[in-house]
Amino acid sequence: MAFLIFKPFIIANMYKPKLIIALLLLPFVAFSQQLKPDTAVKKTSSKTLFVNAGLIYLSDLTYAGQRDPTSVPVLLPTLSLISTKGFFVSGIGYFDLNGSKSQTEGVSITPGYVFSFDKKKEYGGAISATKYFITDNSPIILSSFNATIDGQLHFNPNDIVKLTVAASYRIGKQGPNDFINDAELSKEIWLVKTGKNQKDGFKIIPDVTLYSGTQSFAQTDSTSLINNLLGKPAPQQVGRKYELLALSGSMQFTYAIKTWQLSFTPFIIQPYNTGQSGSYFLFTVGANVTF
């Protein structure tokens, strides 16, 4: 979920006792990896619309496992409206944390829909579209994005291991667009359950995600995302091809109490076919509340 280490920002499932949306798929299903803030919504017979507000610190904003050498940590305030029918709209603000040069970089807006194929919610998916309003000279990797269209399907029979497959079509401000896929295996493990309905407590979510797509960050053409960000001229455009992009492993630690959730997620990412050598580490820390 889905290809920014946000996962942007996308989405997970609707269960009977609660509605869970991993918002930071977007594409977020793009933050698709890092940002997986779950919004736990406890349904009542009268309330059909919920609001989720959160704040996330991201040590390094990446896209499909790729990172920009000039990137800086970012602070992400989030606000989502969530319907019990599965519709949602989310907004994310982007603040780069670069010492005295820290500033607001822009926002993104994501409407979407979460659906399921069975009553147990073991099979389902989500679709969404994100519009980015990021300043052109921003140091964050999203500055070349115009919009993304995202979709995912998940399979979690008997709650053994959850398999998620996702696709994202990135529309750039200039140059060719990109198509990104990811395949993810994850497992929600409750270590401690508390509260009246045993819905609060402490859980971990180990996750492994493989990314592939048409964006080759190692290319030296003038429309390459990294070259654009660094302002590097390039000799000649190299043919674009579908390749393996990155392998990501993470462990999300979440503490839930009533309508609040606190989370910490470390990531290890190994990029491929990008001209970047070696793996790298990043992490997210976040909190959100639903009302």
C-alpha positions as a printed NumPy array, in Angstrom:
array([[  0.   ,   0.   ,   0.   ],
       [  0.584,   1.197,  -2.441],
       [  4.255,   3.402,  -3.549],
       [  5.49 ,   6.201,  -1.592],
       [  6.64 ,   5.034,   1.524],
       [  3.376,   6.294,   2.614],
       [  1.265,   3.591,   1.436],
       [  0.436,   6.466,  -0.018],
       [ -1.764,   6.45 ,   1.718],
       [ -3.938,   3.946,   0.77 ],
       [ -6.087,   1.582,   2.157],
       [ -6.842,  -1.557,   3.769],
       [-10.084,  -3.141,   4.714],
       [-13.45 ,  -2.694,   6.258],
       [-14.149,  -5.031,   9.132],
       [-17.438,  -5.384,  11.008],
       [-16.226,  -3.824,  14.249],
       [-14.168,  -1.131,  12.589],
       [-13.217,   0.507,   9.331],
       [ -9.497,   0.456,   8.672],
       [ -7.935,   2.637,   6.046],
       [ -4.189,   2.61 ,   5.622],
       [ -3.96 ,   6.143,   4.419],
       [ -0.555,   6.832,   3.504],
       [ -0.817,   4.636,   0.252],
       [ -1.778,   7.015,  -1.399],
       [ -0.473,   5.922,  -3.64 ],
       [ -0.186,   6.833,  -0.587],
       [ -0.657,   3.967,  -2.291],
       [  2.764,   5.92 ,  -3.247],
       [  4.059,   7.083,   0.829],
       [  2.634,   3.076,  -0.264],
       [  5.189,   1.895,   1.953],
       [  6.028,   4.075,   4.832],
       [  3.06 ,   5.792,   5.683],
       [  0.505,   3.339,   6.666],
       [ -1.488,   5.126,   9.233],
       [ -4.489,   2.995,  10.09 ],
       [ -7.689,   4.819,  10.848],
       [ -9.703,   2.698,  13.204],
       [-13.339,   3.666,  13.045],
       [-15.785,   2.109,  15.464],
       [-19.163,   1.931,  13.803],
       [-22.4  ,   2.84 ,  15.486],
       [-25.939,   2.454,  14.221],
       [-26.405,   6.203,  13.81 ],
       [-23.046,   7.584,  12.671],
       [-22.07 ,   7.109,   9.021],
       [-19.265,   9.668,   8.612],
       [-16.032,   9.851,  10.591],
       [-13.089,  12.249,  10.71 ],
       [ -9.507,  11.086,  11.19 ],
       [ -6.715,  13.572,  11.947],
       [ -3.066,  12.657,  12.253],
       [  0.532,  13.803,  12.234],
       [  3.417,  11.777,  10.792],
       [  7.178,  12.343,  10.876],
       [  8.989,  10.717,   7.955],
       [ 12.782,  10.591,   8.091],
       [ 13.162,  10.258,   4.299],
       [ 10.368,  10.553,   1.724],
       [ 10.895,   7.984,  -1.051],
       [  9.002,   6.738,  -4.086],
       [  8.787,   3.022,  -4.959],
       [ 11.915,   2.483,  -2.892],
       [ 13.85 ,   5.219,  -4.686],
       [ 15.152,   8.274,  -2.888],
       [ 16.525,  11.648,  -3.89 ],
       [ 20.031,  12.415,  -2.526],
       [ 18.849,  15.956,  -1.668],
       [ 15.706,  14.876,   0.187],
       [ 15.04 ,  16.011,   3.756],
       [ 12.816,  14.72 ,   6.587],
       [  9.169,  15.748,   6.287],
       [  6.281,  16.369,   8.651],
       [  2.888,  15.281,   7.325],
       [ -0.358,  16.512,   8.879],
       [ -3.28 ,  14.427,   7.572],
       [ -7.036,  14.885,   7.606],
       [ -9.556,  12.346,   6.275],
       [-13.309,  12.057,   5.97 ],
       [-14.386,   8.401,   6.014],
       [-17.815,   7.005,   5.207],
       [-19.011,   3.638,   6.508],
       [-20.04 ,   2.945,   2.881],
       [-16.351,   2.841,   1.922],
       [-15.889,   6.293,   0.383],
       [-13.183,   8.595,   1.719],
       [-11.31 ,  11.789,   0.921],
       [ -7.932,  12.593,   2.442],
       [ -5.659,  15.615,   2.517],
       [ -1.944,  15.634,   3.358],
       [  0.288,  18.624,   4.015],
       [  4.041,  18.497,   3.31 ],
       [  6.498,  20.409,   5.527],
       [ 10.194,  19.804,   4.915],
       [ 12.358,  19.886,   8.041],
       [ 15.614,  21.416,   6.848],
       [ 16.78 ,  23.579,   9.733],
       [ 16.529,  27.301,   8.993],
       [ 15.367,  26.448,   5.454],
       [ 12.301,  24.521,   6.639],
       [  9.135,  25.479,   4.794],
       [  5.731,  24.354,   3.547],
       [  6.042,  22.455,   0.251],
       [  2.385,  21.907,  -0.623],
       [ -0.544,  19.542,  -0.21 ],
       [ -2.188,  16.549,  -1.873],
       [ -5.864,  15.578,  -2.071],
       [ -7.018,  11.976,  -2.459],
       [-10.605,  10.77 ,  -2.968],
       [-11.13 ,   7.009,  -3.022],
       [-13.25 ,   3.967,  -2.313],
       [-12.6  ,   0.837,  -0.229],
       [-14.538,  -2.324,  -1.11 ],
       [-14.8  ,  -6.001,  -0.189],
       [-15.998,  -9.119,  -1.974],
       [-17.132, -11.131,   1.049],
       [-18.822, -10.6  ,   4.404],
       [-15.7  , -11.498,   6.392],
       [-13.74 ,  -8.798,   4.524],
       [-10.974, -11.269,   3.695],
       [-10.99 , -10.317,  -0.005],
       [-11.241,  -6.743,  -1.205],
       [ -9.388,  -3.707,  -2.438],
       [ -9.345,   0.026,  -2.964],
       [ -9.165,   2.59 ,  -5.747],
       [ -8.069,   6.213,  -5.433],
       [ -6.729,   9.223,  -7.31 ],
       [ -4.336,  11.821,  -5.904],
       [ -3.71 ,  15.376,  -7.068],
       [ -0.443,  16.972,  -5.895],
       [  0.061,  20.69 ,  -5.348],
       [  3.805,  20.756,  -4.622],
       [  6.116,  23.683,  -5.394],
       [  8.377,  23.07 ,  -8.405],
       [ 11.6  ,  23.879,  -6.548],
       [ 10.763,  21.689,  -3.565],
       [ 13.519,  19.337,  -2.285],
       [ 11.011,  16.513,  -1.771],
       [ 10.762,  13.811,  -4.425],
       [  7.071,  14.532,  -5.104],
       [  7.786,  17.914,  -6.696],
       [  7.704,  16.439, -10.215],
       [  4.347,  14.715,  -9.628],
       [  1.125,  16.07 , -11.077],
       [ -1.211,  13.221, -10.095],
       [ -1.416,   9.469,  -9.505],
       [ -4.164,   6.915, -10.082],
       [ -3.958,   3.92 ,  -7.756],
       [ -5.627,   0.584,  -7.204],
       [ -5.038,  -2.473,  -5.062],
       [ -6.481,  -5.883,  -4.241],
       [ -5.888,  -7.8  ,  -1.028],
       [ -6.336, -11.45 ,  -0.058],
       [ -6.298, -12.58 ,   3.576],
       [ -7.99 , -16.004,   3.869],
       [ -8.567, -17.057,   7.489],
       [ -6.395, -14.126,   8.582],
       [ -3.216, -16.162,   8.026],
       [ -1.084, -13.855,   5.871],
       [ -2.306, -10.879,   3.884],
       [ -1.251, -10.587,   0.229],
       [ -1.719,  -7.206,  -1.451],
       [ -1.054,  -6.441,  -5.109],
       [ -1.204,  -2.842,  -6.275],
       [ -0.683,  -0.66 ,  -9.327],
       [ -0.061,   3.06 ,  -9.639],
       [  0.003,   5.265, -12.737],
       [  2.073,   8.398, -12.121],
       [  1.401,  11.495, -14.208],
       [  4.411,  13.816, -14.166],
       [  4.481,  17.575, -14.609],
       [  6.867,  17.097, -17.539],
       [  8.093,  14.147, -19.536],
       [  6.748,  10.585, -19.797],
       [  4.475,   9.054, -17.181],
       [  5.289,   5.96 , -15.134],
       [  3.567,   2.714, -14.212],
       [  4.507,   1.134, -10.867],
       [  3.476,  -2.203,  -9.314],
       [  4.036,  -3.669,  -5.89 ],
       [  3.385,  -7.018,  -4.23 ],
       [  3.204,  -7.091,  -0.442],
       [  3.017,  -9.724,   2.294],
       [  2.012,  -8.616,   5.793],
       [  0.647, -10.052,   9.011],
       [ -1.159,  -8.263,  11.85 ],
       [ -0.109,  -9.762,  15.194],
       [ -1.749,  -8.623,  18.442],
       [  0.63 ,  -8.959,  21.384],
       [ -1.687,  -7.435,  24.004],
       [ -5.434,  -6.802,  23.776],
       [ -7.276,  -4.584,  26.23 ],
       [-10.536,  -2.669,  26.523],
       [-14.153,  -3.772,  26.729],
       [-14.267,  -5.277,  23.255],
       [-10.594,  -6.287,  23.129],
       [ -9.995,  -3.741,  20.348],
       [ -7.313,  -1.717,  22.155],
       [ -3.764,  -2.783,  22.913],
       [ -0.385,  -3.322,  21.249],
       [  0.235,  -4.974,  17.886],
       [  3.02 ,  -5.417,  15.341],
       [  2.765,  -5.727,  11.557],
       [  5.793,  -7.247,   9.784],
       [  5.761,  -6.404,   6.076],
       [  7.761,  -7.24 ,   2.945],
       [  7.104,  -5.342,  -0.31 ],
       [  8.582,  -5.782,  -3.789],
       [  8.402,  -2.869,  -6.265],
       [  8.698,  -2.908, -10.046],
       [  7.89 ,  -0.427, -12.783],
       [  8.895,   1.637, -15.786],
       [ 10.714,   4.405, -13.931],
       [ 14.464,   3.908, -14.189],
       [ 16.104,   6.431, -11.88 ],
       [ 19.517,   5.53 , -13.265],
       [ 18.665,   6.811, -16.733],
       [ 20.381,   9.953, -17.932],
       [ 17.565,  11.447, -19.953],
       [ 16.377,  14.996, -19.338],
       [ 13.002,  13.797, -18.046],
       [ 14.39 ,  11.503, -15.34 ],
       [ 12.856,  12.291, -11.963],
       [ 16.185,  12.433, -10.118],
       [ 17.913,  14.448, -12.842],
       [ 15.031,  16.917, -12.789],
       [ 15.328,  17.329,  -9.039],
       [ 19.094,  17.844,  -9.199],
       [ 18.929,  20.081, -12.275],
       [ 21.402,  17.894, -14.172],
       [ 21.49 ,  18.129, -17.966],
       [ 21.656,  14.792, -19.739],
       [ 23.06 ,  13.782, -23.072],
       [ 20.609,  11.427, -24.668],
       [ 17.391,   9.754, -23.578],
       [ 17.777,   6.087, -22.81 ],
       [ 14.959,   3.672, -23.62 ],
       [ 12.599,   3.115, -20.703],
       [ 11.806,  -0.433, -19.683],
       [  9.891,  -2.278, -16.994],
       [ 12.286,  -3.37 , -14.228],
       [ 12.572,  -4.461, -10.628],
       [ 12.891,  -1.273,  -8.532],
       [ 13.239,  -2.134,  -4.863],
       [ 12.67 ,  -4.563,  -1.993],
       [ 11.4  ,  -3.152,   1.288],
       [ 11.091,  -4.705,   4.739],
       [  9.391,  -3.042,   7.702],
       [  7.952,  -3.67 ,  11.155],
       [  5.087,  -1.45 ,  12.311],
       [  4.563,  -1.075,  16.064],
       [  1.131,   0.27 ,  16.976],
       [ -0.498,   1.078,  20.302],
       [ -4.258,   1.68 ,  20.14 ],
       [ -6.386,   3.115,  22.922],
       [-10.001,   3.992,  22.189],
       [ -9.971,   6.368,  19.2  ],
       [ -6.207,   7.069,  19.341],
       [ -3.371,   5.244,  17.622],
       [  0.382,   5.74 ,  18.091],
       [  2.799,   4.073,  15.696],
       [  6.486,   3.644,  14.908],
       [  7.697,   1.918,  11.738],
       [ 11.357,   1.301,  10.771],
       [ 12.153,   0.391,   7.129],
       [ 15.098,  -1.254,   5.39 ],
       [ 15.055,  -0.681,   1.617],
       [ 17.225,  -2.216,  -1.082],
       [ 16.951,  -0.369,  -4.437],
       [ 17.671,  -2.074,  -7.78 ],
       [ 18.46 ,  -0.797, -11.302],
       [ 18.676,   2.784, -10.079],
       [ 22.358,   3.619,  -9.923],
       [ 22.049,   3.756,  -6.118],
       [ 24.306,   1.347,  -4.246],
       [ 23.491,  -0.443,  -1.017],
       [ 20.433,  -0.55 ,   1.208],
       [ 19.254,   2.312,   3.406],
       [ 17.206,   2.861,   6.559],
       [ 14.316,   5.204,   7.297],
       [ 11.463,   5.382,   9.786],
       [  8.105,   6.969,  10.497],
       [  6.549,   8.074,  13.791],
       [  2.904,   9.042,  13.896],
       [ -0.279,   9.579,  15.858],
       [ -3.894,   9.811,  14.736],
       [ -7.333,  10.125,  16.287],
       [-10.782,   9.348,  14.916],
       [-13.943,  11.181,  15.93 ]])
